[in-house]
Amino acid sequence: MALAQRLDARITAEEKELLQEAATAKGLTLTAFVISSARDAAVKILREQHVIELGRQDQQAFADAMLKPDAPNRRLRALAKRAGFGRKR
């Protein structure tokens, strides 16, 4: 992977010391540690944004709706007819 982008950040001496100490503890350079940590945090945040967690009652309601859906009402049948569903091909 070719590196073509640059990221600059101004931090305090204490923050740099903390990050350097953590990087050393993991056997990484400061740059590798910061990039790895930022990537891990980004993946975690995005995963949380895309995962829907349901409580027990919501899980049961969802499962019931999937296993025993309501019959289509008049509006849904009309929409399906306009969209061409139900025609034999």
C-alpha positions in Angstrom: 0.0 0.0 0.0 1.5 3.3 -1.1 1.4 6.0 1.5 0.3 9.3 0.0 -1.5 11.1 2.8 -0.1 12.9 5.8 -1.8 13.7 9.1 -0.4 16.3 11.5 -1.5 16.8 15.0 -0.4 19.2 17.8 -0.4 17.6 21.2 1.0 18.4 24.6 4.3 17.0 25.8 2.5 14.9 28.4 0.2 13.4 25.7 3.2 12.6 23.5 5.0 11.0 26.4 2.0 8.9 27.2 1.6 7.8 23.6 5.3 7.0 23.3 5.3 5.0 26.5 2.3 3.0 25.2 3.9 2.5 21.8 7.1 1.2 23.4 5.1 -1.2 25.6 3.5 -2.6 22.5 6.8 -2.7 20.6 5.6 -0.2 18.0 6.9 3.1 16.7 4.9 6.1 17.9 3.5 6.6 14.4 2.5 2.9 14.0 0.9 3.0 17.5 -1.1 6.2 16.8 -2.3 4.9 13.4 -3.2 1.5 14.8 -5.1 3.0 17.8 -7.0 5.5 15.6 -7.9 2.8 13.1 -9.2 0.5 15.9 -11.2 3.3 17.4 -12.7 4.2 14.0 -13.7 0.6 13.3 -15.3 0.3 16.7 -17.3 3.5 16.4 -18.5 2.7 12.9 -19.4 -0.9 13.9 -21.4 0.6 16.8 -23.2 2.9 14.4 -24.2 0.0 12.1 -25.3 -2.5 14.8 -28.8 -2.3 16.2 -29.1 -3.8 19.7 -32.5 -4.9 20.8 -33.8 -5.7 24.3 -35.5 -9.0 25.0 -39.0 -7.7 24.2 -37.9 -6.0 21.0 -36.1 -9.2 19.9 -39.3 -11.2 20.5 -41.4 -8.6 18.6 -38.9 -8.7 15.7 -38.9 -12.5 15.5 -42.7 -12.6 15.7 -43.0 -10.1 12.9 -40.6 -12.1 10.7 -42.1 -15.5 11.5 -45.8 -14.4 11.5 -46.2 -11.3 9.4 -49.5 -9.5 9.2 -51.5 -10.1 6.0 -51.0 -7.4 3.4 -53.5 -4.6 3.8 -55.3 -2.9 0.9 -52.7 -0.2 0.4 -49.8 -2.7 0.3 -51.7 -4.9 -2.2 -52.4 -1.8 -4.4 -48.7 -0.8 -4.3 -47.6 -4.3 -5.2 -50.0 -4.4 -8.1 -48.7 -1.0 -9.4 -45.1 -2.3 -9.1 -46.0 -5.4 -11.1 -45.6 -8.0 -8.3 -47.9 -11.0 -8.6 -47.9 -11.0 -12.4 -47.1 -14.3 -14.0 -44.1 -14.1 -16.3 
